[in-house]
Amino acid sequence: MVRIGIDMMGGDLAPQEVIKGCKAYISDNTGSTHLVLIGDETKVQPLLADAGIPDNSYTFIHAPEVIEMNEHPTKALKEKQHSSIAIGFHLLATGETDAFISAGNTGAMMVGALFSIKTIEGVSRPTIGAYLPREDGSLGLLVDVGLNADCKPENLNQFATLGSLFARNILNIDNPRTGLLNIGEEEGKGNLLAQAAFPLLKENQHIHFIGNVEGRDLLIDKAEVYVCDGFTGNVILKMAESIYDLVKRRNINDEHFNRFNFEMYGGVPVLGVAKPVIIGHGVSQATAFKNMIRTAVAMLQTGLNEKIKEAFSGTESLKK
Amino acid sequence: MVRIGIDMMGGDLAPQEVIKGCKAYISDNTGSTHLVLIGDETKVQPLLADAGIPDNSYTFIHAPEVIEMNEHPTKALKEKQHSSIAIGFHLLATGETDAFISAGNTGAMMVGALFSIKTIEGVSRPTIGAYLPREDGSLGLLVDVGLNADCKPENLNQFATLGSLFARNILNIDNPRTGLLNIGEEEGKGNLLAQAAFPLLKENQHIHFIGNVEGRDLLIDKAEVYVCDGFTGNVILKMAESIYDLVKRRNINDEHFNRFNFEMYGGVPVLGVAKPVIIGHGVSQATAFKNMIRTAVAMLQTGLNEKIKEAFSGTESLKK
């Protein structure tokens, strides 16, 4: 049975929506998943008692402190060792949980993921991927979206491998087409980073590289995995998120544009670290939390991290 | 009287739409602007004769060659010295025209702008800006959108000055708010480039710097000028263009999203070179060509380049 650690204090709508999400997940998956709920007992326990989640499906861990959204990540993690995020990473690091989910302070989650748990051997820099909604109803993955603002060509190449493995195993895309985000189609185009990354991607046996893709290809069915540095990726992600706000303000109700509501995807996975860590959107609601638990469980059940380990051991050519 | 050079062969719909655009412009502005039309006489002259543009409002210059859309820019400019683009830049360089407009091969236009005519003294790297439609009906400006894929902090600082002057003088925005595109709001955030550019922008007397802005701020009324490297800017521009395609495919007819039709803006200005150069979209139609002529004329009539010269001479603090 997999044990999923969940920060009950993380996000603007915590703990109410976190509890609802947990309940929704457990209703569909009783017996296969054990939830480890971490939070302030005075705030969470009364609500939890009323929620009707079966007692044997979770353990509650008291965390008297909370890292607020605007706190400095490194400082807060150091000073608030009894916060739900610090305890969550502690439980993950010591093996008491198998994954950790929080919609709390994003910076603290990044710092925790990078420094509390190990990076998979061979991975130089873990990455954060984000989903991109496509018109056919499927999802693409954009890596990196902010963990690595400055990148070396090798980093992009590794993001491609990590993203492709995630797309294959979690998004269930057979042979995900992987594109290098660039400002022109031909090899040789781009900034120095993209120019140097291209030949590495071309040689990468773990991915199905389709060459350069451009900004206009991000929202269409051109590739399943889009690779870029974390600066560009973060700008794209936030711009894509803002399209949804704009659509709502304009009173447009369109099935496809509704899928630009990034809240429903339930957070973005950190890839390349030894255990699944999912960073939720601050405004996550019940469905988002439910989906984050599903993603974490899928990452464990498909053995994604073992496959990543294999890929980075350099011995196996990996097609799932 | 200002003399505007126009490539009659540039763009997918040339020369028909170029001619229509010229006619539309001249109808509104007889007597103040002289058009210098450059193209293949066998293809353009018959259509021109039928168009009914007053004879005394234009001069026709024969250019027997055309640089095609897919040709290598530097190579084509060198080999096709009798192409409309090469002749257009020649006329501009020798002072026979005051500005040059083309919707032809973008790369050739960039190379021509950089190497045929002088850069304004003090400008290290000219830049290309693109309009960003905003909900209030106004336009913001994004610089750079692809001329400089790799940038130094000083480049971004100069783009900010160039963009602000353009926004003030051409977009008629009194004191344009200028934001540094970044992945966090606070000073110190971002990649190394953004971190190093921030203090320069803060000290820049020619701009109204409002600090960092993020991807989510690009489509809203947060700043009038957004500054970033040409890699990021190009990805954003192409992604923004693709939103319009998506909206049309979804059969959405919304006043604001219709303004994401970048064709109607009629091309992007090259800033920092001694004379106005406007690079049109490949699919430009009559209105786009008309608008490009208007922009070029406005750049001349407001004395934009003199103001840029003044700003970069380092002696004058410039608020229009």
Contacts between the chains, C-beta under 8 A, distances in Angstrom:
chain1	res1	chain2	res2	distance
A	135	B	246	7.5
A	135	B	249	7.5
A	146	B	183	5.6
A	149	B	183	6.2
A	149	B	190	6.0
A	149	B	191	3.8
A	149	B	192	7.8
A	149	B	194	7.9
A	150	B	191	4.8
A	150	B	192	5.4
A	181	B	235	6.3
A	183	B	146	5.7
A	183	B	149	6.2
A	183	B	230	7.4
A	183	B	231	5.8
A	183	B	234	4.1
A	183	B	235	6.7
A	183	B	238	8.0
A	190	B	149	6.0
A	190	B	231	6.9
A	191	B	149	3.9
A	191	B	150	4.7
A	191	B	229	7.5
A	191	B	230	7.9
A	191	B	231	4.4
A	192	B	149	7.8
A	192	B	150	5.4
A	194	B	149	7.9
A	194	B	231	7.4
A	214	B	234	7.9
A	214	B	235	7.2
A	214	B	238	5.1
A	215	B	234	6.6
A	215	B	235	3.9
A	215	B	236	6.4
A	215	B	237	6.6
A	215	B	238	3.1
A	215	B	239	3.9
A	215	B	240	7.8
A	215	B	241	7.7
A	215	B	242	7.0
A	216	B	238	4.2
A	216	B	239	6.7
A	216	B	241	6.1
A	216	B	242	4.2
A	216	B	245	7.8
A	217	B	242	7.7
A	218	B	235	7.9
A	218	B	239	5.4
A	218	B	242	7.2
A	219	B	239	7.0
A	219	B	242	5.4
A	219	B	243	7.3
A	219	B	246	5.9
A	220	B	242	7.0
A	220	B	246	7.8
A	228	B	235	7.8
A	229	B	191	7.5
A	230	B	183	7.4
A	230	B	191	7.9
A	231	B	183	5.8
A	231	B	190	6.9
A	231	B	191	4.4
A	231	B	194	7.4
A	231	B	232	6.8
A	232	B	231	6.8
A	232	B	232	5.3
A	232	B	235	5.9
A	234	B	183	4.1
A	234	B	214	7.9
A	234	B	215	6.6
A	235	B	181	6.3
A	235	B	183	6.8
A	235	B	214	7.2
A	235	B	215	3.9
A	235	B	218	7.9
A	235	B	228	7.7
A	235	B	232	5.9
A	235	B	235	7.8
A	235	B	236	6.7
A	236	B	215	6.4
A	236	B	235	6.7
A	236	B	236	7.6
A	236	B	239	6.6
A	237	B	215	6.6
A	238	B	214	5.1
A	238	B	215	3.1
A	238	B	216	4.2
A	239	B	215	3.9
A	239	B	216	6.6
A	239	B	218	5.4
A	239	B	219	7.0
A	239	B	236	6.6
A	239	B	239	6.7
A	239	B	240	7.9
A	240	B	215	7.8
A	240	B	239	7.9
A	241	B	215	7.7
A	241	B	216	6.0
A	242	B	215	7.0
A	242	B	216	4.2
A	242	B	217	7.7
A	242	B	218	7.2
A	242	B	219	5.4
A	242	B	220	7.0
A	243	B	219	7.3
A	243	B	243	6.5
A	245	B	216	7.8
A	246	B	135	7.5
A	246	B	219	5.9
A	246	B	220	7.8
A	246	B	256	7.5
A	249	B	135	7.4
A	250	B	254	5.2
A	250	B	256	5.9
A	250	B	257	7.0
A	252	B	252	5.8
A	252	B	254	6.0
A	252	B	257	7.8
A	254	B	250	5.2
A	254	B	252	6.0
A	256	B	246	7.5
A	256	B	250	5.9
A	257	B	250	7.0
A	257	B	252	7.9
